[in-house]
Amino acid sequence: MNYRFSPLLKQEAMMAQKLHEALEGDILDQIMDMTGIMDNPDDTSMRNEMEVKRLRVQPDIMPRLYGLLENVRLRLGFKSEVQVFITNSKEVNACTYFSTTAGRPLIVNLNSALVEMMSEEELCFVVGHELGHQIAGNFKLEKLIRFVYPDLSMAPLLFQLKVLMWRQLCELEADRFGYLAVGDLNVCVSAFFKFHTGLNLEGIRINTDAFIEHNKQLLAHYTEGEFLSFESFDHPADSIRVEALSAFANAQTEEELENIMCRLIYAISRVSTNKVGEIMPYFIASAGLLIANADGNISKEEQEFILQKISEFDLFPQSVLEEVAEGNVGEFFGKSVEKILSLDPDMKPALMEFILDQVMSDNKLGADEVNMAIKLCVEALGYTAEEAMAAFAMRVRAVFRPSFGAICN
């Protein structure tokens, strides 16, 4: 299909590739294909149950709605057959079943509360959105993630955050397909308005332009304010989705669209909403590098410790670490300490704790690294040498686990 702008989001593709590589996807995809472990070899029973307990949109029962939804499939160039079911549920939601038997129709489920709330055109937007996930191939990586981490909460924190961000990018991407399915931004914004308010405003016209303008004001809460898009979990905040779709529909050039999307994706990627949280990655990176490199060698364990700590504040810890490593590390350290303590003097013990823990990150105690850590605590944080050494002794007893490799031979 030829479109003015591609509905595929390049940032989603880049993040999907990184997650795929992190999960050793080339190997595990082959294992899943060979074993069929994540597939449903025969979904007949599930389909029969759905036929009995739910209402399938069929041409003889609901001819108008069936025709509209079938037109969505054709308009998006989706070649596979689609079966749409309506489930009796008060939750305003829709979903697609991807663990179905190969070669059988795709199943899209619409909850009755959603059907009652939306107009026919708005339902076309929703179904277009669901088909967009299939066209973009989001389900392939989702299957891999669930294979490795059936419970995502068991994954490392950074991986969880990356998955959440990827899923939000998938939603922005699928929204574009929803728009292409109806070709009318007013319909899309009206659907978002209903999602946002939970209201079915039948007979009341929504001023789309005014709602979009109001939405721009709300965006500040996510781009620079006290709210995180991650609080919405798998889906971006509605204000971000509306602005992204408005840009996709109205941008005059690819460059204009890209600039707007970069700003919105930054809002999605924010992990912290306070000034200290924005500075902490640079403190961690600079302090970690100064200590780890005190002996002239940064081990893999030391680097991973730094990256792990940065990831508590930034979704892209490697970029932060590289930025600091390529600059004046000492200057980064001094300025970050000064800024953090000017904003919150009570952070001083936490800064010292990280400095001391970095020394033990590789389960070794090197004299050069210990001396560097004590020096930083004294010169940058204002502790006495005795106070810093006493604190270090306490941290050793709390977290140090020596390596016994030396006595194994």
N, C-alpha and C positions, 0 to 999 in steps of 0.2 A: 504494500500500500504506500502511496506517495502522499506525504503530509508536508505542510509548510515547515514545521519543526518536528523532529523525531520525538515520539512519545517516550522513547527509551532514555533513561536518565544515566548519563555517563558516570556520575558519582556512585550510583547504585551498583553499576557493573564493576567499578574499581574495587569497591568494598567487598562485593561478593567474591571477586577473584582472590582477595587477600584472605577472606575467611575460608574459602575453598582450599587454599594452599596451607593455611594453618591446621586444617583438619586432615591433611594428607588426602585430599579429595580424589586425586587421580587413582590412587590405590583402592580407597574405600568405595568409590563409585563402581569399580569393577567387581568388588566383593559383593556389594548389594545387588548388582545385576546378575551375577552368577548364582547367588543363593536365593534371591527374591525375598530376602528377609524383611524388607520394608514394604513389600507389595501385598496386595490382597488377591490371591490366586483365583478366588471365586467369590464375587460380592453379590451373588444371586440372593442369598438370604437377606442381606442388608437392603437391597433394592426392593424385595418383596415386602419387607417390613415398612419401608417408606411409602410404598404404594398404598398399604392398608392404613397407616397411621397419619399420613400427611396427604395434602392435596397436590397432585401434579398438574401443572398448567398445560392443558391439552387443547388442540384446535377445536374439538367439538364441545368442550365444556366452557372454555374461556377464550373464544376465538380472537377477540380484539387484543387482549393482553398477549396471547400467544404470538400473534402476528407481529406486534411491536417488538417483543423480545427476540423473535426469530430474525427480525430486521437488524437488530443490534449485532447479532452473530455475523450476519452477512456483511454488514457495514464495516466491521472490524476485520473481516477476512479470516474469521476463525472457522477452520474447515471441519472440525469434529462436531458431532451431534451434541446438543446440550439439552438436558432435562432440568426444568425448574420446578422445585417443590415449595410449597407454602406450609410452614409449621405453626401450629397454634402456640404462640409464645408472646408474652407481654414485653420481652426484650426487643428493642429496636436494633436489629442486627441482620447481617447476611453473611454467608460463607460459601466456600467451595470445597468439595470433597476431592482431595488429590490422591488418596490411597484407594483407588478403585481398580477394577480389573482392566488390563490393557485392552484397547479396542472397543470398549463399551462407552456409552455416552457420558460426558462430563456432568456431574451433579452440582447444581447451584441451589442453595437453600435460602429462602426469604422468610423471615419470621412474620407472623400475621400483623404484629404491631407496626412493622415497617411498611407492609402493604397498605394498611389502613391510613397511615400518616402521609405517604408519598402519592403524588399524582402519577399517572401512567408514564409521563416523560421522565419524571424523577426516578421511577423504577428502572427505566432504561439506562439512566446514568449509573445506578447502583449495579445493575447486571453488567454493564460495560466495564465498570471498575473491576468486578470479579473476573471477567474474562481477561482483563488486562494482566492480572497476575499470571494467568496461564500462558498468554502470548509472550510475556517477558521471561517466562521460565523460572519465576521465583520459587516454585514448588520444589525444584531440583535441589537447591541448596538447603531449603527448609527440611527436606527429607534427610539430607546428610547430617545436619545439625542434630536432628532428633535421633538419628542412629548413634551418634557419638555421645550426646548428652540428652537422654530421655527426660531428665530433670535439669533444665538449664541452670537452675540455681546452684547446681553442683560444679559448674564451670568456673574458671578463674574470673574475678570481677571484671577485668578488662575485656575478656571475651564476651561476657554477658552484655556489657555496655556497647560493644561493637555490634553484636547481634541486634540489640534493641535499635541502634541507630540504622543499621541496614534495613530492618523491618519498616522503620518510618520512611526511609527513602523509597522502599517498595510501594508504600501507600501513596506517596506523591506521584510515583510513576503510574500506578494503576488509575489514579484520578484523571490523568491525561487521557487514558483510553476511555474512561467514562465520559469525558467531555467530547471526545471524537465520536462517541456513539450517539450523542444527541445534537452536537454542533451548536449548542446554545448555552452560553455562560450563565444566563439568568436562571436556567433550569438547575444547573449545578449549584449555584449559590443558594437558590431556594432550598435545595435538598440539604445543604450544609446548615442553613438557618434552622431547619426543622430538627436536624441532628443535634445542633447546639442548644436549642431551647426545649426540645421535647414536645413542641406544640404542632398541632395540625391546624394551620391558619387558613382553612377553606374559605374562599370568598374574600380574603384580605390580601391585597396585592403588596408584595414586598418591593421596596425601592432598592433595587440591586446596587445601583451606584452609591447610594448613601450607606448601605450595609458594608460595601467594600471599603469605602472611605473610613467608616467607623472601625473596621477591621484593622486598617493600617495603624490606627492609634493603639489598638490592643497589642499589636506586634511588639511594641517597645518593652512590654512586660517579659517577653521571651528573648529579645535580642540584647537587652541591657538591664532588665529588671530582676525581680526576685523570684520569678517562676521558671521552671525547667520544662522543656518539652518532654523530657523523659518521664515526667510525672504522669503523662498520658500513656506510658508503656509502649505497646506495639504501634500505636497510631500517633502521628503528630497532632499538636493542638489544632483545632479547627481554624483558628486565625491564620496559622501558617499554611494550611492546606488551601484556604480561599485565596490568599495572596499568591501562592505558587500557581494555582490554576488560572487566576486572572492574568498573571504574567504570560503563561503559556498561550492564552487566548489573544492577548492584546499586544504583546511585544512586537516591535517593528523589525528587529534584527536579532540574529543569534547571539550577538554580543550583549545586547540589552537583556535578553532572557537569561543568559549565563550570569550576568552581574547580579540580577535579582535572586537567582537560585543560590548563588554563593552566599549571599547575605542570609537567606533563609536556612541554608544547610548549616551555617555557623550557629544559628539559633538552636538547631536540633542537636548540635554537637556539644553544647555547653553542659559541663558536669557540675560546675560550681557557680553560684550567683553572687558571691561576695568578693571584694577586692583582694583580700588575703588569699583566697582560693585561686585567684588568677595569677598571683605572684609565686605561690608555693612551688609549682613545677620548676621554676628557674632556680629557686633556692635548693631544691632537692638535687637537680642536675649538677649545679655548680659545686655544692658541698660534697656530693657523692664523687664527682670527678677528682676534686682536690685530695680527698682522703684515699680513694682507690688507687690513684696514680702516685701516691707518696712514695711507694717502693718501686716506681718505674714500670709497673705492670698492672693492667686492669684485667682481672679474671672474668670469665663468663658469669660466674655466680655474682660477682660484685656488680656487673653491668645489669644483670637481670633484676637484682634487688633495687637498683636505681629506677629502672623502667617500671617495675611493679609499683613503687611508691609514687612516681609521677602519674601513673594511670589512675590513681585515686582522685586526681584533679584535672586530668586532661586525657581526651580520647586518643591523642596521637603522641604518646610519650617518646617514640623514637625521633620524631621531628624536633621536639624540644631538646632532647639530649644532643642531637647533632648540631642544632643552632648554638647551644652553649659551648660545645666542644670546639666548634669552628671559630668562636670568638675569644674574648678575654675572659677566661673562666674566673679568675680572681675578681675582676670587676663585676661580673654577673653576681658573684657571691656577695660582695660587699653591698651592692645596691639593693639586692633582694632582701638581705637581712635588715637594712636600714628602712626600707619601705614597709616590710611586715611589722616590725616593732613600732614604727610610727603609727600604724593603723591599729595594732593590738599588742601592747606591751606584754600582755599575759601569755603570748605565744612563745616566749623565750624558753621555758622548760621543754616544750614540744620540739623546738628547733634543736636544742641540745640532745634530746633523745634520738632524733634521726641521725645526727652527727655521730653519736656513740654507737648506734646500732649498725651504721655503715661499716665500721671497723670490723664487725663480726659477721658480715654478710656472707663471707666465704668459709665460715667456721674455722678461721685462723686468726691469730693475734700477732700481727707484725709490728715491730717496734716503731718503724717509720710511720705507719698509719696511726698507731696510738698517739704518737707525739704530735702528728698533724691535727688529729681530732682535739686533743687538749689545747693546742695552740689556737684553733678556731674558736673554741668555747671561751677562751680567755680574751683574745684580741677582738673578736667580733661580738660576742654575747655579754662580755663584762664579768664573767665568773673568775674567781681566783683559781690558781692551779690546783689548790687543795680541794676546792669545791668540785671542780671538773673531774678530778681523779676519784673522788668519793662517789660521784654520780656514775662514773664509768664502772667502778667496782660493783655497784648495785645492779647495773645493766648486765654485767657479765654473769652475775648470779641468777638473773631473771631469764636471760635469753641465750647465753652462749652454750653451744653444744659442740665440743671439740671433735675433730675428725680422728678416728682411731686407725687410719690407714698405716701410720708409722709403726704400729705394734703388731700388724697382721703378718709380718714376715718372720 
